[in-house]
Amino acid sequence: MPAFKRKIFYLSGFDPRGARFYHQLYAEQAGLFGRTANRAISVGKRRRAPPHSVAWTIEDKGSDEGGSDEGGRDRDDGAVTDHVFLGWDDVVRSHWVKNPLALLRRSVAAYWNFTRLLDWPIVKTFPWGVRFAFYYPGVSTILLPILFGLLLALPLILLLGSTWGVAAAALVGIAVAMFVVKKIQGFWLLRFIIFNDTLASERLPADVDDRMAEFAGQIRASFDEDWDEILFVTHSNGSILAVPIMAQLLEEHGGALPDRFSLVTLGSCIALIGNRKDSRRFHALLERVGQGDFRWLDIGSITDGACIAGIDPCISCAQPRRARLFQTSPRWFRYCDPATYEARRRNKYETHFDYLRTFDRISPLDYLAISSGPRPLTDSIAAFKAENDV
C-alpha cells in the first residue's frame, strides 16, 4: 500500500509570530516524537504557498517494528503530509495594541462589554473553572497587581508617611505587577481579549474578513486534489476564525463536506464570542456550522487559561447541532510523569501551546501523531477512546 497522503491547513491563534516560529516548534517536537514513537520523521524546509501561506512537507518513513496500526495499515508504509501554515500574523500585528495606556483603557472597555453582553443564563451553567477563564487575563494582569499595591500601601504609609508611603507603594506595586504580567504573558492575554471584543461586533474587520475568505478558497481547492485525508487544524483564537471559513465551505458544498475532511480545534475559545448577545453575525455563521455535516474534533484542557474547555461550541445555537463533534481533554496527566505535568500546568501560557507538543508517552491524539503518521483521524479518535475509556 502506498504512503498515506495528508493535507493540513493550520490556522494559529492571535500570535504575531509567523510560520518560522511554528515550523521550528513542529520540527523540534517531531524529533522528540520520532524518538519516543520509534518512527523516522523528517520535516522539510519552509516554502512559499501563495497567497499569504507557508508550507512544509512532513515525511513519516515508518518504523522498524513492522505490523499494522488499528486501521489495518502497514506501519512501515509511512505517510507524507503537506502542512500549510495559513499566515495571518501580519493582520495580528495590525491589531496589536502597543501603547500601554491604550492597552489598559481598551482592556477595561473590553471586559465591561463582555460582562454586560454575555448571555449569562447560558454562561452561568458553565463549570466555575470555565467561567474563570473568561476573566483570567484581566484578573491576573489588572486586578491582582492593583490589590497587591493596595496591600503594600498601608504599612509603607505608616512607615514613611502618607505622601512618601503612597509613592513607594506605587513603585513597588508597579514593579511587582510588571514581573507578574511578564511571567504570565499578561499583555498578550489582554490583547487577546481586546481583539475578541472587536470580533464580536456586527462585522469582522475588513482585513480579517478578506483573509479568512482567502483561506476558505485554499481549503476548498484541496477538495479537488488527491489526498487521503484533509485536516483543517486551528489553535486558540483560530477556532473563532474557523467559523466564517467553515460557514463559507458549507454554503458552497450544500451543507456537507467530504468525509475525508475534518475540522480540529485545539484550545478553542469559540464560547468567548458565541455566548455574547451582541455577536449576531457570528451567531448566524455558527448556526450554519452547527447544522453542517462534517467531522469535528475539539480538544481543550481546563488547565489552559486561554481556552473555554468542555463546552459545546454550538451551545448558544437555536437548533440542535448536527456536526459530528467529538470533544475531549488531551489527558496530559496520563501522558507525562507527575512532576512534568505539575510543572507544565502551572505555566498557563506554555500550557496553551502544549496542544502542539508531544509528551513522555504518545497519545493517539497527540498532534504530532495525527499530523504526521499513517493513521487517519477516525482511527486515532477510536484508539483514544479505547485507551481512555471514553
Secondary structure, 3 states (H helix, E strand, C coil): CCCEEEEEEEECCCCCCCHHHHHHHHHHHHHHHHHHHCCCEEECCCEECCCCEEEEEEEECCCCCCCECCCCCEHHHCEEEEEEEECCHHHHHHCCCCCHHHHHHHHHHHHHHHHHHECHHHHCCCCHHHHHHHHHHHHHHHHHHHHHHHHHHHHHHHHHCHHHHHHHHHHHHHHHHHHHHHHCCHHHHHHHHHHHHHHCCCCCCHHHHHHHHHHHHHHHHHCCCCCCEEEEEEECCHHHHHHHHHHHHHHHCCCECCCCEEEEEECCCCHHHHCECCCHHHHHHHHHHHCCECEEEEECCCCCCCCCCCCCCCCCCCCCCCCEEEEECCCHHHHCCHHHHHHHHHCHHHHCCHHHCCCCCCCCCCHHHHHHCCCCHHHHHHHHHHHHCC
